[in-house]
Amino acid sequence: MAFQQSFSFNGINVSDGYIKVSFVAGGKNKLAAQLDYSVGQQFQVVQTKSVDFIPDMDGGNFIKQAYQFLKTLPEFSDAVDC
């Protein structure tokens, strides 16, 4: 699972970039999801970002929960699942 979306880094605009949750860590009160940004699925990561969310302990897969949370954020409103 990943997102495809345009983003910019270091002043460079990346059209249809690839954003993937690489791992989730934390506890039952808060998890941090690391997002890896790359130009495409087969390319090297150009930047990372961490986003915190509150997990649903009965909701199953925490990586899937991270993607569901990201979809609620304005910065990922144009993201397309891939």
C-alpha positions as CSV (number, residue, x, y, z in Angstrom):
1,M,0.0,0.0,0.0
2,A,1.2,3.5,-0.8
3,F,0.0,6.9,-2.1
4,Q,0.8,8.6,-5.3
5,Q,0.8,12.4,-5.0
6,S,2.7,15.5,-6.1
7,F,5.0,17.0,-3.5
8,S,8.0,19.2,-3.3
9,F,11.4,18.9,-1.5
10,N,14.3,21.3,-1.5
11,G,12.4,23.6,-3.9
12,I,11.9,20.8,-6.5
13,N,8.4,19.8,-7.5
14,V,7.8,16.1,-7.9
15,S,4.8,15.2,-10.0
16,D,3.0,12.0,-9.1
17,G,5.5,11.1,-6.4
18,Y,5.4,7.9,-4.3
19,I,4.7,8.1,-0.5
20,K,4.9,5.0,1.6
21,V,4.5,4.3,5.3
22,S,7.8,2.5,6.0
23,F,7.1,1.6,9.6
24,V,4.9,2.4,12.6
25,A,6.2,2.6,16.2
26,G,4.9,3.6,19.6
27,G,2.3,2.5,22.1
28,K,-1.4,2.2,22.6
29,N,-1.8,5.9,23.3
30,K,0.1,7.2,20.3
31,L,1.9,5.8,17.2
32,A,4.3,7.5,14.9
33,A,4.2,6.5,11.2
34,Q,7.3,7.2,9.1
35,L,6.5,8.3,5.6
36,D,9.1,7.8,2.9
37,Y,8.8,10.1,-0.2
38,S,10.4,9.1,-3.5
39,V,10.1,10.1,-7.1
40,G,8.6,6.7,-7.9
41,Q,8.1,3.2,-6.5
42,Q,11.5,2.0,-7.8
43,F,13.5,5.1,-6.7
44,Q,15.5,6.0,-3.7
45,V,13.8,7.9,-0.8
46,V,14.4,11.7,-1.1
47,Q,12.8,12.7,2.2
48,T,11.1,11.3,5.2
49,K,8.4,12.7,7.6
50,S,6.9,11.4,10.8
51,V,3.2,11.7,11.6
52,D,1.6,10.8,15.0
53,F,-1.9,9.3,15.4
54,I,-3.9,7.5,18.0
55,P,-4.4,3.9,17.1
56,D,-7.5,1.8,17.5
57,M,-6.3,-1.2,19.4
58,D,-9.1,-3.3,18.0
59,G,-8.7,-1.9,14.5
60,G,-6.1,-4.4,13.3
61,N,-3.1,-3.6,11.1
62,F,-1.4,-0.4,12.3
63,I,0.1,0.5,9.0
64,K,-3.3,0.3,7.4
65,Q,-4.6,2.6,10.2
66,A,-1.8,5.0,9.4
67,Y,-3.0,5.3,5.8
68,Q,-6.5,5.8,6.9
69,F,-5.4,8.6,9.2
70,L,-3.3,10.2,6.5
71,K,-6.4,10.4,4.3
72,T,-8.1,12.6,6.8
73,L,-5.3,15.2,6.6
74,P,-5.7,18.1,4.2
75,E,-2.1,17.6,2.8
76,F,-3.1,14.2,1.5
77,S,-6.6,15.1,0.2
78,D,-5.3,14.6,-3.4
79,A,-3.5,11.3,-2.7
80,V,-4.3,8.3,-4.8
81,D,-3.9,4.8,-3.4
82,C,-1.5,2.6,-5.3
